[in-house]
Amino acid sequence: MSAGEKQPGGMGDVLRNGVFMRLWLIQAVTQILQNMVNFALLLRVREVVEVHSLPNANTAISLVILAFSLPAVLFGPVAGVLADRANKRLLMAVLNVARAFAVLLFLAIRPGWHVETILLAYYVVTFLFGIAGQFFAPVLGATIPLVARRDQLMSANALFNLTNTAAQLIGFAAAGPIVIRIMGVDQLFAASVVAYLLAAALVFTLPNTPKPVQKVGESEIQPMQRLWSDMKEGLVYILQDPALMKAIGYLTLASTTFLTIATLGPEFVTDVIGLGKEDIGLVVAPAGAGILIGVLTVPRVVRRIGRQWLISISMMMAGLMMLGMALTRRVLDTLTLGDANVTTVVWIVGAFAAVLGICNAFILVPSQTMLQERSHEAIRARVYATFFTISNTVAFVPIFFAAAAADIFGVVNVLLVMAGVVGGIGLFQILHERQSRFSKWNRLRPRHRLGPEALPKPRTRKNSA
């Protein structure tokens, strides 16, 4: 190939695909909006708790996270089947309008209501908002092969994975805190309604995606029976692939840790560091920057040490970083014989958070790549939906009990336990991988390298009588 030719299927080739770029823009806008709205909800519920002096603040906040995670458990498999079978363009447009309506309902919740009514209203509307988001993710992923050529799929999926991580950084760590500080939570909700409606309009610029042709005899099957068959097919596909199950396990651990820290973040920032709740971005932003650095550097690091080593080392390092974040205030207070300077605490905690973000990316990106590589295009939406279901189901217990434990034992002690669990899993994986490599080497080592005594003795011919 000459220097002037463009590599087919490369990132540059994908970026020149106008239809794909519109789909990518829809993904970027809607995911950033979702993270901004989720961040605003955490602050709004925290504000309600503080204004009404309610106990168990972490539990109240954890219920918000459970509310937008629960739809993945209840509707994940159904969402995957629908994404594989529906008119994808029409479904994406409807779901964006539904999310705009859900965000509009947040503006209808008034502070003059009874406090239990306010919290219940936020939980219910968050649940509705989460339903639309859960159905949107699989259909978006299933649309990629329809707008990108087969030779563009690897680069297209890489760009979507990068955007997913960057959307967390921009929405949760940058745009959310900045917009709320400048405009306020209600204004962010209002702007999000408009943006979701514009995204719905942009969907109609994509080519129409009619429902797939039914197989022979498929129309005779009852709808519920066909739904169950499709869901079972996706689950069996995963269970038959150990590498795919391992990738889902890594992604589940990383996402559960992220959501748990998000639950404990507001109290950690206010009670441990000593900042206002609106300053949470001073800690979240370094973590987001670390994620971005990790996403950009992970291909080079993977080529040097391999996926499995990178994931295992990153889990152990993530545990150490959480340990550092939890103990920074205690150590500095001891060294200074009093209250440590808040600015110093912020800088040190921010440094730990940045490295934690890099570790998070070093776990997520290789695991997402494994998920992409091991999923056939015809069933990929169901694989993703099943992953979301497993991830959110597993996340329920640690998120809820970590929040309740933080109310009882303190957020620092809960972070210490989390650090021990994540770091311990990483250390176990490192030792297991090391033992596996030694065992493999012993099996493959040539026999002559064991010494002359290991070689078979030469046969001697017996003289015939």
N, C-alpha and C positions, 0 to 999 in steps of 0.2 A: 504494500500500500504506500503510495507516495505521500510526501509530507503535506501536500495540499488537500488530500482527501480527508473526509470526516469519517471517523470510526463508526460503522453502523451499530446501533444499539447502545452506544456510549451515552454519558450524561448529556453531552452537547446535542446529540441526536434527539434525546428525549425532550430537552428544553425547547427544541424547535417544533415539537408536536403541539400545535395550537389547542387541539381538543383536550389533550392530556393536561396542558397548562391550566386550562379553565377548571378541570376537575381538581387539580392540585391547589388552585386558589380557593376553591370551595372548602377543601380540607383544611387549609391553613386558617382561613377566617373562622370557620365554625369551631375548630378545636381551640383556637385562642380565646374565642368568646366563651366556650364552655369552661375553660380554666379560670377566666376572669370572673365569671358568675359564681363558680364554686368558691373562689377566694372571697368574694364579696359576701357569700352566705355564711362562711365561717366567722367573718368579722361581725356581721349583723346579729347572729345568734349570740356571739360573745357580748355584744353591746346590750342585748336584751337581758342576758344573765347579770351583767354588771349593774344596769339601771335598776333592776328589781331585786338586787342582792340575793340572788338564788344560790343555794349550795350546789355542789356537784357540777361545776362548770364544764369540766372535761367530758362528763357523760352527756350533757346537753349538746356539746359540739360533736361528739362522736356519733350521735343520732343523725346529724345532718349528713355525715359521710356515709353512714349506713343507708340513709334514705336514697342517695343517688347511686349507691352500689347495689342495693337490693334488686333493682330491675334486671341486672345482669344474671342474677340467680334465677329469677322467676321467668324471664322471657328470653334468656340467651339462646337456648336451642331453637326456639320458635323464630327468633330474629334471623338466625343463620339460614333456616329453611326458606323463610320469606325472601331473604336477600338473593338466594339462588334461583327463586322461581318468579319473582315479581317483575313488573316493569320498573327498572331501577331508577330511571330518570324521574318518573312520576312519584315514586316512593321517597326519594331524597327531597323533592320539593315539598311534599306534604309534611315530612318530618321537620323540615326547617320552619315551616309555618307553625307547626305544633310547638316547637321550642320557643318561638317568638311569643306565642300565646301564654305559655307557662311562665316566661319571664315577666310578661305583663301582669300576671296574677301576683307576683311578688310585690309589685307597686300597689296592689289593692290592699295589702296587709297594713293595717294602721296601728301605730304605737299606743293608741288609746284603748285598744282591746284588752281583755283580761290576759295576763301573762301566759297562762296555760293555753289559751286559745291562739295567741300569737305563735308560740312554739309549735303547736300542732299544725297550724296553717303552713308554717315554713316547711315542716317535715312532709306534709301531704303534697304541696306544690313541688318541692324538691324531688319527690318520688315520681311525679308526673314528668318533670323535666328530664329525669334520668331514664324514664321509659323511652322517650323520643331519642335520646342520645344513644341508648343501647341498640335500638333498631337501626340507627344511622351508621354506626361503625362497620358492621358486616357488609351492608349494601355498598358503602364507599369502597371497601377493599375488593369486593367482588366486581366492581365496575372497572377496575384498573385494566384487566385483560381485554376489555371491550374497547378501550380508547388508546391502548398502546400496543404496538406490534409485538410479536412474540420475542424478537431479538432485543426489544426495549424493556422487557419485563424486569430484568434484574436491576437495571438502573432506575426504573420507575419505582420499584418497591423500596430501593435504597433511599430515594428521595422522600417517599412517604414516611419511612421510618425516621429519617432525620427530622422531618417536619413535625412528626408526632412528639419527639423529644423537645424540639425547639418551641413548640406551642406551649408545653408545660413551663419552659423557661420564660417565655414572653408573657403568657397569660397569668401565671401564678406568681412569678417572681418579679416581673418588671411592669408590664402594662397594668395589671390589676392594682397593685399598690400605688402606682403613679396616678392613674385615673381617679381612684378613690380619694387620694390626698388632695387632688386638684378640684374634682367635681363633686365627690360624694357617692355613696352607694346607690341612692335612688337614680341619680343621673347616669350611672354606669348601667343600671338595669334598662333605663329608657333607650340609651344608645344601642344596647344589645338587641332590643326588639327590632329597631330599624335595620341593624346589620343582618340579623337572621332573615328578615324579609327580602333584603337585597340578595342574600345568598340563595334564597329560594328562586328568585327571578333569574339568577345566573345559571342555575341548574337547567333551565329550559333552553339555554344556548348549546347544551350538549346534544349529541345525536340521540334519537329515540332508541330506547332499549326495550323492545317488546318482550313479553313473557316467552320463555323457551318452549319449543314444541314438545308436547307430551309424548311419552313413549307409547308404543302400541299396548292397549289394554289398561293404561294408567288411569284413564278417565273412569273406568269401572270400579276403581278402588275408592273406598270411602275417604273423605278429606282427612278425618282424624287418624285413620289407619295409615294414610300416606304420610301425614305429618310425623307420626311416631316412627315410621320406617326410615324417613330421611334423617331424623334425629339419631336413631340407632346407628345408621350408616356412618355418620360423622364420629360418634363415640367409638365404634369398633375400629375405624380407621386409625384413631389416635392410640388405642390400646394395643394395636398390633405393631406399633413402632416405638421401641424403647427410647431412641434418640429424640423423637418428638415429645414423648412424655417428660424426658429430662429437661428439654427446652421450656416446656410449660411449667415445670417445677421451678426453674430458675426465675422465669418471668413472674411467677406467683410470689416467690419470696421477695423479689425486688419491689413489686408493686405494693405488697402488704406492708413492707417496711416504710415505703414512701407515704402511704396513707396513714399509718400509725403516727409517724412523725408530724404529718400535717395536723392530725387530731391534737397532739400535745403541743404543737408549736405556739399557739397564742399564749398559753399559760407559761411556757418556758421563757418566752420573750418578756412577759410582764413580771412574773414572780421571781425568776432566776436571774435574768440579765438586768432587769430594771428599766426596760423601755416601755413606751406606750404600745398598745396593740396595733396601732396604725404603722408602727415602725418595724413590723415583722419582716418587711422587705429587706432590711439591712442584714438579716441573716439568710433569708430565702434567696436573695439575689446572688450571693456568692455560690450557693449550692447550684443555682441555675447556670451560672457561668461555668462552673465545674462540669456540669452535664454537657454543655456545648463543647467545651474543650475535649472532653472524653469522646464525644461523638466524632469530632473531626480527626482525632488521633488514633482511634481504636483500630482502623484497618492496618496501620503501620505496626502497632503493638502486637496485633494478632499474628501477623506474618512472622514476628520474631519469636514469640513464646507459645503460640497456639491458643485455641479457644478455651479448652478445658482449664489449662493452667491460669489463663487470664481471669476467667470467671471465679475460680477458687481463691486465687490471691486477692481479687477485688472484694470478695465477701469477707475475708479475714481483715483486710484493711478497712472496710466499711465498719466493722465492729470496733476497731481501734479508734476510728474517727468519732463514732458516737460516744465511746468512752471518754475521749478528750472533750467533746462538747459538754457532756454531763458533769465533768469534774473541774472544768476551767474556773468557774466562780469559786468553788470550795478551795481549790489550790491557791488562787490569787488572794482570797481573803485570809488564808493562813499565812502566806508570805508577807502580806502587808499589815498583818495584825489588826485588821479592821475591814471596812468595806472597800473592795478594790474599785479602781476607776472604771466607770461604765464603758468609756471609749476603748480602754485596753481590753476589757472583756469582749466587746463587740468584735474587735479586730482578730482576736485569737479564735473565738467561736466561729467567725466568718471564714478563717483559714481552714479550720477543721471541716466546716460545711462545704467549702469549695472542693476539698479532696474527696469528701463523701459524695459529692455530685459526680466527680470523675469516676469513682468506683461504681456508682449507680449506672453510668453510661457503659462502663466496661462489662457490666453484667447484662444490661438490657440489649445492647446492639448485637453482640454475638448470639444471644438467645433468640432474638427476633429473626436473625438471619437463618438460624437453624429451623425455626418455625416456618419461614418462607420456603426454604429448600425442601423440607420434608412434606409440604402440603401440595397436593395436586390442585391445579387451577379449578377443576370442576367441583371441588369440595372445600376449597380454601375458606369460604365464608363460614361454613359450619365448623371448621377447625378453629377459626378465630372466635366464633360465638361460644364454642365449648370452652376455649381457654378463658374467655371473660367470665363464664359461669363458674368454672373451677376457681379462678383467681379470687373473685368476689365472695364466693362461699367460704373459702379458706380464710379470707381476710376478716370475716365477720367476728370470729372469736377473739383474735388478738387486738383488733381495733376497739371493740366494746370493752373487753376486760382491761386493756391497757388504760383506757380513759377512766374506768371505775377505780382501778388500782392507783392511778395518779391522784385522784381525789382523796384516797385513803392514805397512801404511803408517800406521796409526793412525786412530781414529774421526774426529778433527777434519779430517784431509785428505779423507776420504771425504765428510763433510758439505759441505766446500767444493766438491767436484766436483758433488754433488747440487744445491747452491745455484746453481751456474753453469748446470746443465742446465735446471732448472725455471725460473729467472729468465730464461734465454736464450730458452726457448720462449715465455714470456709477452711478452718484448720483441719477438720476431719477430711474434707475433700482433697486438700493438699497431700495429707499423709496417705490417703487411699490412692490417689493418682501416682504418687511416688512408689508405693508398693506394687501397683499394677505395672509400672514401667520396669521395675526390677524383675518382676515375675516374667514379663514378656521377654526381657533380655536374656534371662536364664533359659527360657524355652528356645530362643533363636540362636544362642551362642554356638558356634561350630564346635563339634566334638573335639577336634584336634587342639583347641585352645585350652582344654581341660588338662592337658599333659599327656605324655606318651603312654602312661599306664591306662588311660581311658580308651586308647585305640584298640580295636579287636586284634587279637593275635593272628598272624597269617596261618593259613591252613597248610599243612604238610601232606604231600602225596604219599600214600602208602605203596610200597613196592609190591607189585603183583607177584604172587607166588610162582 
